[in-house]
Amino acid sequence: MQIPHTMEAAAIDHFGPPEMLTLHVLPVPAIDATEVLIALDTSGIGPWDADIREGWHPVGKPHFPLVLGVDGAGTVAAVGSRVRRLKVGDKVYSYSWANPKGGFYAEYVAVAGEKVAHIPKGLDLEHAGAIATTGLTAVQGIDDALHVKKGESVIVHGGSGGVGTLAIQFAKLRGARVLATGSGLEGVELVREMGADVAIDGKHDDLKEAARRFAPDGVDAILALVGGDALESAVDALRRDGRLAYPNGIEPEPQKRRGVKVIPYDGKSGVREFERLNRAVEAVKLKVPIAEAFPLVNAAKAHQRLAEGHILGKMVLRTHRS
């Protein structure tokens, strides 16, 4: 595969509002022995990207221009000499938080080999590019944080977003009964399409009352993807020693309660983590709702849309050359 010396990337020269995100021409990153260069097709867009654009930086000191984006999918363009699992031409997806050589809002990204995996069977590059972060977060919430078992009752609060739409499907895969909240009538319909046994409007319906009807003896577990009053009231419907898990970063953070196991966690990427995600994706024949797809040149517009909220599923950037 012929690799150019430069690439287009959506980057910021300093922190600020969405219009700070502009198209740059930057060098294609070089790879070392343990890295993979991916010619990107699709990059995921998440609220964490907006947090970084506005001034929050997770590790170290930022170097500008700063290319945003933590996940995506594409074709392997080059592999380091010590990479054995992947070869040039493979269709792959990746999640790399605070990626040292720049983010995924670009035509190329250099990523550590262990944070790259073959895309799951049944998904194309666009849909695989939408789920690296959200898929790992969803499956690890259901399996590792909550240990959901067959026959249990589970609430997925924030079920119509990027993580929630996948978490509903993974909970059903484990044999759970699922009550999911969606945002508005369209969100309620979406979580129902994802397989929720009971679907309600998280902003306007009484979640606590719905939870008690759903599981009169107490709900076994909650995966909280949004915080707030509705979540706190739903916690009252948990059985004693019920579990509440949430990915770090949701606001407001859920309050600790006596008799409730509260489990904060981070979605992690690695060889085993991606293998397990792939098995779950393929077993459930995962549906990946794409809320909207923007060309790379319109990254600022994508962030403006992100700020408006009410996003059903996941937004993506099309990062390949048209």
N, C-alpha and C positions, 0 to 999 in steps of 0.2 A: 504494500500500500504506500503510495507516494504521500509524504507528509510535508505540508508547506512550512515555511519559516514563521509566518504570522497567521493570526486567526482573529476573527471578530469575537468580542466578549462584551457582555453587559456588566459594567463595573461602576463603582463610585470613586470620586477623587477626594471626597470628604463626606462625613456623615450628614444626613439631612432627610428631607421629604422625598417622595417617590421620584420627582423630576431630577434628583441627583443621579439617578441610575441612567447612564447613557452608553451608547455603543462606542467601544474602543477597539483599536487595532493593537494587538499585543503579541509578543513572541509565543509560539507554541511551546509549552513547558517541556523541558528535557526530563527523561526518566533515568533513575538509577537501577541497580541490579534487581531490586525487589519490587519495582513498580510496573504499572501498566499504563499505556497511553490509550485513551478511548476517544474515538471520533464520535462525538455525541449526536444523538438524534433528538432526544427529549430530556429536559431538565424539570424536576419537580419544583413547585413554588409553595412555600409554607410560611406561616406567620413568624417563624424563627428568622427567616430571611429579612423580613421587615424590621424585626428587633435589631438585627445587626446593622442594617442600613441606617437606622435611627441613632445608633451610637453604642449599643451593647456589643461588646466583643468578648467571646467566651474564653479565649486563652491568649496570653502574650500581648504584644503590641501590634496593631494592624499596620500593614504596609499598603500604601495606596499607589496606583489604583487597585482597589479591592474588588475582585470578582466574587459575586454572591453565588449561593446555591450549594446545597449539601448532598444532592442525589440526582441520579439520572440514568439513562440507558443509551447504548450505542454499540459501535463495532470496534473491536480491539485493533488499534493501528500499529502498536509496537509493544513488545514485552521485554522486560529486563532479563539479564542472563540467568538469574536464579529463580525465575518464575516458571513453574512446571505445569500448573493446572490449566493454563490458558494459552491460546495461540492467536496469531494475527488472523483476523476474519471472524472470530467468535462474536456472537451476539451476547452482550453482557449488560448487567445493571450494577449499580454501586451506590453505597451510602458512606460518606466520609465526612464526619463532623469537623469543622475548622480545618479543612484540608490544607496541608502545608504549602502546596504549590498552586493554590487558587481554586475557586469554586467551579460549579457546574453550569453557570450561565455563560457558556462559551462553546465554541466549536470543538475544542479539545480539552481534556482534563487528564492530569497525571495523578494516579491514585495508587496507594499501597496494594499489592496483589491480593492480600487476604481480605480486603474490603470490596472485592469484585467477584461476581458470580455469573454463571450462565443464566440467561433469562428463563423463567419457568415455562414449561410446555403450556400452550394454550394462550399465551400472551404475546402481543407484538411489542415492538420497541416503545411505542408511545405509552401503552398501558403498563409495561414493566417500569418505564421511567417515572411513572407516577407513584409507584408503591415501595421504593426501596426504604425510605424512612418510615412511612406510615405503615407498611406491611410488617416490618420488624417490630415497630412499637405496638401494633395490634396483637400480633401473635405472642409476643413476650408478655404483654399484659394478661392475655387470656391463659396462657400456659404456665409461665414462670412466676408471675406475680400472684395471680388468683388461683392457679391450679384447678381450673374449671373441670368438673367431672360430669359424666352422663347423668341426666335427671335433675341437675341443679337448676335453680332459678337465678338468672343474672340480669342486672340492669346495665345497659350501655347508655350512659348519659352523654349526649353530644353525638348521637349515632349517625347524623346525616353529613358529618364532616369526613375529611380524608382518612383519619384513623378509624372513626366509628363505623363507617360503611364496611370496612374490612373486618373489624372486631366482631360485628354481628355474625358474619359468615363463619369466622373461626370458632366462635362460641357454639354455633349450631353444629359445626363439624364435630365438636367434642360431645355433642348430645345434650346440650343445655336447652332450657326454655329461656327465651330472651324477651325482655321488655326494653324497647329502645325509644329514646326521645329524638325527635327531628325538629328542625327549625321551620315553622310555618306549615301550611298544608302540603306544599311540595316536598318538604323535608319528611313529613309523616309518611307520605306515599313512597318516598325513596327508601326509608328504613324498612317499610313493609316489603318492598321489592327485594331488599337484601336478605330477607328471611325472618325478620322479627315476628314473634308470635303475637305481641301486643305493641302497637305503635301509637305514641301520643305526641302532642305539641309540647316541647320542653319549656316554652315560654308562657303558654296560656293555659295549659291543663294542669290539674293538681297531681303532681308526680307521686306524692306520698299516698294519696288515696288510690291512685292507679296501682301502685306497688302492693298495697294491702289487698286489693282485689286479685292481683296477679299471683301473690303468694301469701295466703292468709296466715300461714304458720311462720312467716318471716322469709325475706329474700336472703339467698345464700351469699351473693357477691354483687358488687357494683364496680364497673370500670368507669371512672369519672374522667371525661375528656373536656368538660367545662366545669367551672366552679359556680358558687353563688347560692342564693337562698333555696332554689329548687332542689339542688343536690343535698344541702344540709337537712331539708325536710325529709328527703328520701332515705337518708341514713337512719331515721327513726323506724323505717320499715324493715331494716336488717334484723335477722335473727341474732340471738346472743352468740358472740364469737364469729359473727359474719365478717366478710372481708371487703375492704374498700381499697382499690388500687388506682393510682393516677400517675401519668407521666409527669416528671418534673417540668415545671414551666407553666402549668395551667394556673389561671388566676380567677378569683382568689383561691389560694391553696386550701384544700379541705381541712376542716378542724379535726383534731384528734378527739376521739370519744372513748369513754370507758366501755369495755365489752366489745369493741370493734377493732379488728386488726387493720391498721392503716398502713398501706404499702406504697411509698413513692418509688419510682423506678425510671431508668433511662433506657430507651431503645438502643441496643448495641449491635454493631456489625462485625462480622468475622466469618470465617469459612463455615463453621458449624451452624452459626446463626442463619446464614443464607441457605444452607442445605435444608434446615428445618422449615424455613419459610417456603422454599420451593416445594417441599413435600405437602405442606398445608395448602398452598395455592393450587397445586395440581389435584389434590384430593377433593377440594371443595368446588373445583372449576370456577375460580374466583371471578366475580363481577367487579370491575373497576370503573366507577362512574367518573368521567372527566367533566368537570364543571365548565371549563373553557380552556382553549389552547391559544396561545399568543406567539407570534413570531419573535425571535430574539430582539429585533429592533424595537419592539413594543414592550420591553420589560418594564419600563416605567408605568405604562398603562396597566399592566398586570398588577403592579403593586398598588396602583390607585384602586383597582377593583378589589384587591385583597383588603384594603382599608375600609371598603364599604360593608364588608361582612356578608352574612347569609350566603355562604358558598357551599353548595351541595356537591359533595365529593371532593375532587382534587383539581387544582389548576396546574397547567404545565406550560413550559416554553418549548417551542420547536426550535432547536438549536442548530440543526443541520443546514447546510447551504441549500437554497431552493433552486 
